[in-house]
Amino acid sequence: MDATLNALRTDAGLGANLTDRVTALAAAKLRLFKSTLVPTPTTPRSDFNANVADFTGYADVTLTYSAVLNDADGGKVALTNRALFSQTADTVTNTIGGMWIDTAGTEVEDYWEFDPPIGMNAAGSFIAAVIGLREPRPDTATVET
């Protein structure tokens, strides 16, 4: 799957503008969730955490952000580093339903669902993503496998 996806939920409490959001998300992590979770905009963070990926080689990715830039549509965007999730062995496999930004607070900032879900079932499988925090929203994610 190579696609650009819109975020399905955003937490409006992190700041009135994009610069404030980038500051508030300075220590945030991008995490993957298994396809056993079918989230809705009201799904609590604890449900995401209970379904976090655990395939061999999985690790959360700490996000860093570019400066706030102007996009082609006249809005503002801050891009993250490229988050790379890769499977290192076939020992534990997962089917990945999506990803979310985890602030280690009580809320989920954004989440994205993969349609179809992505199989992490062999060494060398990978998911790479770049998040675009946008003003105005929705935030976007460019994903490749």
C-alpha positions in Angstrom: 0.0 0.0 0.0 1.3 3.4 -1.0 -1.2 6.0 0.1 -1.9 9.3 1.7 -4.5 9.0 4.5 -6.4 11.6 6.5 -6.4 11.4 10.3 -9.6 10.0 11.7 -9.4 11.8 15.0 -7.5 14.8 16.4 -7.2 16.1 19.9 -8.1 19.9 19.8 -6.6 20.4 23.2 -2.9 20.7 22.2 -2.8 24.3 21.1 -4.6 26.9 19.1 -2.2 26.9 16.2 0.3 24.5 14.4 3.4 25.9 16.2 1.8 25.1 19.6 0.9 21.6 18.4 4.4 20.9 17.2 5.7 22.1 20.6 3.2 19.9 22.5 4.0 16.8 20.4 7.8 17.1 20.9 8.1 13.8 22.7 5.3 12.0 20.9 5.7 8.5 19.4 4.2 6.9 16.4 2.9 3.4 17.3 1.2 0.6 15.3 -2.0 -1.2 16.3 -3.1 -4.7 15.4 -6.1 -5.2 13.1 -8.0 -6.7 16.1 -8.7 -3.1 17.1 -11.4 -1.3 15.1 -11.2 2.2 16.6 -13.7 4.9 16.5 -13.2 8.6 17.3 -14.1 7.8 20.9 -11.9 4.8 21.4 -9.8 5.3 24.6 -6.0 5.3 24.6 -6.0 2.1 26.8 -7.6 0.2 23.9 -4.9 1.3 21.5 -2.3 0.3 24.0 -3.9 -3.1 24.5 -3.6 -3.8 20.8 -0.1 -2.4 20.1 2.0 -4.3 17.6 4.5 -6.9 18.9 5.9 -8.4 15.7 9.6 -9.4 15.9 11.7 -6.2 15.6 8.8 -3.8 16.5 9.7 -0.6 18.3 7.8 2.7 18.6 9.3 5.6 16.7 9.9 9.0 18.4 8.7 11.8 16.1 10.6 14.9 15.2 9.2 17.8 13.2 10.3 20.2 10.6 9.7 23.9 10.9 6.2 25.1 10.1 6.0 25.6 6.3 3.5 26.9 3.9 1.9 24.3 1.7 0.7 24.7 -1.9 -2.9 25.2 -0.8 -2.1 28.2 1.4 -2.2 26.2 4.7 0.6 25.4 7.0 2.3 22.0 7.5 5.0 20.5 9.7 6.4 17.2 8.5 7.8 14.4 10.7 10.9 12.3 10.3 10.3 9.1 8.3 9.1 6.5 10.7 10.3 3.0 9.7 8.9 -0.1 11.3 10.6 -3.3 10.1 10.2 -7.0 10.9 13.5 -8.6 11.7 12.5 -12.3 11.9 9.4 -14.5 11.4 9.1 -15.4 15.1 6.1 -13.2 15.9 3.9 -11.9 13.2 1.0 -9.4 13.1 -1.6 -7.9 10.8 -1.5 -4.2 11.3 -4.7 -2.2 11.3 -3.2 1.3 11.6 -1.1 3.7 13.5 -1.5 6.5 16.1 0.4 9.4 17.6 0.8 8.6 21.3 1.6 11.6 23.5 1.9 9.5 26.7 -0.9 11.5 28.0 -4.5 10.3 28.3 -5.6 11.0 24.8 -4.8 9.8 21.3 -3.7 12.8 19.1 -4.4 11.3 15.7 -4.9 7.8 14.3 -5.0 6.3 10.8 -6.5 3.0 9.7 -4.9 0.9 6.9 -7.4 -0.4 4.3 -6.6 -3.2 3.8 -4.6 -4.0 6.9 -0.9 -4.6 6.4 0.7 -8.0 7.1 3.9 -8.0 9.0 4.5 -11.7 8.5 8.0 -12.2 7.2 11.5 -10.8 7.9 12.0 -7.8 5.8 8.4 -6.6 5.9 8.2 -2.9 6.6 5.9 0.1 7.0 7.2 3.6 6.5 5.3 6.8 7.2 5.7 10.5 7.2 3.1 12.5 9.1 2.0 16.0 8.0 0.5 18.1 10.9 -1.7 20.5 9.1 -3.5 23.8 9.7 -6.3 23.7 8.8 -6.8 20.0 9.6 -7.1 17.1 8.8 -3.6 15.9 9.5 -2.3 13.5 6.8 0.1 10.5 6.6 1.9 9.2 3.6 2.5 5.4 4.0 4.5 2.9 2.0 5.0 -0.8 2.5 
